[in-house]
Amino acid sequence: MIIESLLGVVIQLIGLYQLVLVVYILSSWFPQLRSSQLVGLLGQLCEPYLILFRGLVPLLGGLDLSALLALMLLSLVRSLLVQIQVSVVAF
């Protein structure tokens, strides 16, 4: 079924983007990596999404927890799409 396949691709892409976000977030713990080309590319992919959440979550002890909110939202969307995919297959 086309819808099932399309949902599967979107679910996989969200999972891949979550992985990219995690790598980018973890790279912030290593300041020497910030100047690398790979982290620059990851920043171009991740910052437009992460900026949507900055300011929504207050800083706690200097920690920016907006990335956690961003990952949680992606996880929620991915879970909902999996549920939709399961219901489409059951039809």
N, C-alpha and C positions, 0 to 999 in steps of 0.2 A: 504494500500500500504506500502511496506517495506521502501521505501525511505522516505515517509512522516513520518512514525514512527521514523525512525532513525534521521531525521532532528529534530523532536520534542524532542527527548531525548537529542541531542546535544545542542539544544536551552535551554532546562531546565538546563543542566549541566553548561552552560556558565552563566546563571542567578544565579545559586547557587555559582559559583566561584566568581562572582561579589560581592555577599553578603559577602562571606568569605573575600575578599579583603577589602571591606569597614570596616568590623569588625576589621581586622588586622590594617588597617590604623588608625582607630579611637583609637585603643589601644595604639598607639604611643603617644597619648596625655596624657596618664596616666602611667608614668614611673614605678609605683609600679606593674603594670600588666605585664611588660616585663619579669619578672622572673617566671610567672605562666606557668604551663605545657600546658595549652590550647593555650596561645599566642605562646609558643614555637612550638607547632604543626602547628598553623596557619602560623608561619614564615617559616616552612619547606615547606608548600604548596605555599606560596605567593612569597617568596624571589627569587626563580629561575625565575619567570616571571617578577617581579619588577626590577630585576637587569638589564634586557634588556633595560630599559628605563632610568636608572640613567646615568646622564651625557649628555643625549640628551636635557634635559630641564634645563636651568640655574636656580640656586637658586635665589629666589627673597626674599630678606629680611630674609634669613635663612629658608625659606619654600622650601621644596623639592616637586616640582609639577610634578615629574615624575609619581607618582601614579595616578594623574589625567589623564595624557596621556595614561597610561596603562588601566584605566577604560574606557576611551573614545574609545580606539581601540577595547576592548571587546564589547562595546555597538554597535559599527559599524559592527563588524563581526556578532553579534547576529541579528541585524536588517537585514543585507544581507541574513542571513540564513532564517529568517522569510519570506522575500520576495521570496526566492527560494521555500520555503515550500508552500506559497500561489500559486505560479505559477504551482507547481507540482499538487496541489489539483485541480486547474482549468483545467488541462489537462484531 
